[in-house]
Structure formats: structure tokens, C-alpha cells
Amino acid sequence: MKAFLILEDGTIFEGTHIGVQKEIISEIVFNTSMAGYLEVLTDPSYAGQAVCMTYPLIGNYGICKEDMESRRAWPDGLIVRELSRVSSNFRCDMTIQQFLEEQGVPGIAGIDTRALTRILREKGTMNGMITTDETYQLEEILPKLKDYTTGKVVERVTCQAEYTLAGAKELSDNGPVSGSSRFVREDYEKGIREKKPGMVRELNGRGLKVALLDLGAKDNIARSLAARGCEVTIYPAGTKAQEIIGTNPDGIMLSNGPGDPKACTEVIGEIRKLYETDIPIFAICLGHQLMALATGADTFKMKYGHRGGNHPVKDLETGRVYISSQNHGYVVDTDRLDPQVAIPAFINVNDGTNEGLSYTNKNIFTVQFHPEACPGPQDSGELFDRFIAMMRKTEGNAK
């Protein structure tokens, strides 16, 4: 069946329908990752957007559901050059076409994704429609595209009630493995029976309690902390600061999430209250932007954002460069940053935009990229260890 992608500048791409047959209007963005399409599809930060994958073949290793980063798929649509109808992977549960149908996600294949990406890079991110209606009227569609906004999408993606992920003891021949480890409490107990006792290690976060504010969190954020021994309690985005503070957590995490950070007015007010405490705080992506807004800084929309697993960021303190996983269309404006509140801690090596802040006289640091990196490189996973060290130091001072 024919399908069409219509951009708000009037550009039209003709291809083949994939996924469910449904017409959608969405913000069109591109992701440069070569693998990890399932993690992209289940990343809540893509709510309100349709994703173009720049890698030409998507779906060849199928869908492995245990790799999902949330409970469902969030993008409005998927745009690919070629969708693999055959999957080759011993872990595969279904094809990507079956997954798109199951999740109610429409899409288009067979278009020149390279040309589409060049348009978005040159003209900036824009809205578009995916439709199978061959009788579409362009003059009726274009005004609808210009009017579309993602709206307040954080409320759509956050968890509905708080829950807790218990800390874990890692099972590995070579010590701790990456943050994507699935060894939480039940797996640890099973491992005691099936693995040699000498392979079990205590991890550095054991005994620490972390409150994670779910603004659209990827599951691997909580897993990365639990894999290091922390007990992580996940809270809905609308949770009041005082409720979190009242549980006496050792640290607070602010997660990634979708949409314009300035739309999260109520959350920003609550984050300001968290900032005013002495509790160590680590924030990622949207959480990083919201902390900046809560402390008087500003954010702005980028021309086409950073989305993919190959973005270099530089630690301004150590000079080390990490290859990072990213997914964001907004960035903190460092020209509006008060150095008495926060100073830049990371920058993007490609374009010089801000990638992290260190807060003055506070146990708070924030990053724009994804140290939990799923999909993506594990270069910056040690930032979770830095957060744990901060909590341990605060714990020691309290004693």
C-alpha cells in the first residue's frame, strides 16, 4: 500500500505503508543510531514525535522484548529506508512489523531518508503527516501541520503510581557489568544457586535509597542504579517535592522525558524545592533542563537537536571526551547562566552547546546526554558512580 510523508514546507515523500494503517501528524525528527531501534521506539522522550532512522536497514535483528526501555512504544510514527521483513536473532520475539502493529504505530518505508535528514538539518525540525490517503489535499493539510504542537507530553509518559526497584548484587566474572544488567533481586537469588559464590560482588550503592522522578524515564536509569546496589523508588512526575523529601532519600534522580521543558511549569516549581535541600541530585536530559529553569536559567529549541548514539561530549574538569547517547531538541542557554548558581561542566564537541552543569556549593550535577546509554556506548556510565560517591560523602558528613 502506498504511503506519503508530507512536511510543513510542502515537501512530499512517497513510499510504502508499514505498521498500522493510521494517519498521524507529528514532529519529524531523525536518529543517527545504527542499532537499538527497539530502545528508540520505547523511549518515552519520543512521545509526540515521528522518528526517521538514518541507518538504511531497520529490523534485521527483530524485536527482543526484554530490551524494551518502557512498557510500550511512544513515537507517533516510524520512517525508514528499508524495513526488514525477516528477523535473524536467537533472542527475537517477533518482527518489527509485528511490533508496530501490536503497538499501534504507523510508518512509512522506501523513502530517501538521506534526503529527508538533509532537509531537517538545513531547514530545522518541522512537523509532518504520514498518510495512506492518495486523495489528500495539500492546501488543507499544511495549516494543520503548522498548528501542531507536542503539548504537555510528560503527563502522558510518566508512571501512574510509585514503585520500588530493589538493589542488586552483580554477577560477573569481571566485576560489575554495564548498567543494562538485568540482575535485580530475584536474579541475584537465582544466581546464588547457579553461579560460583566467588563471582558475587557487593556494589558501591548498597544500602543507599534513591528517589527517581519519572518525567519519562527510560528503564535503564533505574536499572543502572539498582545494578550498583541502590534501592530505587520511582515517583510520578506530579509528585510533590515534600513527599519525596519526607522519605529521607540519600539522593534524587531527575529523569529524561519528552517535550518543551518550559511546558512543565508545575514540575519546575517542585524541582526548585528539591534544589533548596541538601540532598544530592543527579539529573539527565529533561531533568537537566528543568533544574536549570528552576534555578533561573533559560532553555531554547535547537535547530534539529541531538538524537543518536555517537555524540562526543567533553568533561570540562578533566578534559576527557565521552561518546554519548543523546535524544533532545532543547538545550540550556549558558549565556543566561548565573555562575553563582551553576557553571558548565560538559560541552558538545561538535557544536559547543551545553551538555551538563555543576551547581555551585550544591551536591548537584546534571547532564544533557544519557549515561545509562541504552542504546548507545557505555563511556559515561561512571557518572552513576560519581553520583553514588556524592551520596556516600553526604551520608558520611551527616554522621
C-alpha positions, 0 to 999 in steps of 0.5 A: 500500500502506498504511503506519503510523508508530507512536511510543513514546507510542502515537501512530499515523500512517497513510499510504502505503508508499514505498521498500522494503517493510521494517519498521524501528524507529528514532529519529524525528527531523525536518529543517527543510531545504527542499532537499538531501534527497539530502545528508540521506539520505547523511549518515552522522550519520543512521545509526540514525535515521528522518528526517521532512522538514518541507518538504511536497514531497520529490523534485521535483528527483530524485536527482543522484548526484554530490551524494551526501555518502557512498557510500550512504544511512544513515537507517533510514527516510524520512517525508514529506508528499508524495513526488514521483513525477516528477523535473524536473532536467537533472542527475537520475539517477533518482527518489527512489523509485528511490533508496530502493529501490536503497538499501534504505530504507523510508518512509512518505508522506501523513502530517501531518508538521506534526503529527508535528514538533509532537509531537517538539518538545513531547514530545522525540525518541522512537523509532518503527516504520514498518510495512506490517503492518495486523495489528500489535499495539500492546501488543507493539510499544511495549516494543520501541520503548522498548528501542531504542537507536542503539548504537555507530553510528560503527563502522558509518559510518566508512571501512574503510581510509585514503585520500588526497584530493589538493589542488586548484587552483580554477577560477573566474572569481571566485576560489575557489568554495564548498567543494562544488567538485568540482575535485580533481586530475584536474579541475584537469588537465582544466581546464588544457586547457579553461579560460583559464590566467588563471582558475587560482588557487593556494589558501591550503592548498597544500602543507599535509597534513591528517589527517581522522578519519572518525567519519562524515564527510560528503564535503564536509569533505574536499572543502572542504579539498582545494578550498583546496589541502590534501592530505587523508588520511582515517583510520578512526575506530579509528585510533590517535592515534600513527599519525596523529601519526607522519605529521607532519600540519600539522593534524587534522580531527575529523569529524561522525558519528552517535550518543551521543558518550559511546558512543565511549569508545575514540575519546575516549581517542585524541582526548585524545592528539591534544589533548596535541600541538601540532598544530592541530585543527579539529573539527565536530559529533561531533568537537566533542563528543568533544574536549570529553569528552576534555578533561573536559567533559560532553555531554547529549541535547537535547530534539529537537536541531538538524537543518536548514539555517537555524540562526543561530549567533553568533561570540562574538569578533566578534559576527557571526551565521552561518546554519548547517547543523546535524544533532545531538541532543547538545550540550556542557554549558558549565556543566561547562566548565573555562575553563582548558581551553576557553571558548565561542566560538559560541552558538545564537541561538535557544536559547543552547546551545553551538555551538563552543569555543576551547581555551585556549593550544591551536591548537584550535577546534571547532564544533557546526554544519557549515561545509562546509554541504552542504546548507545556506548557505555563511556559515561556510565561512571557518572552513576558512580560519581553520583553514588560517591556524592551520596556516600560523602553526604551520608558520611558528613551527616554522621 
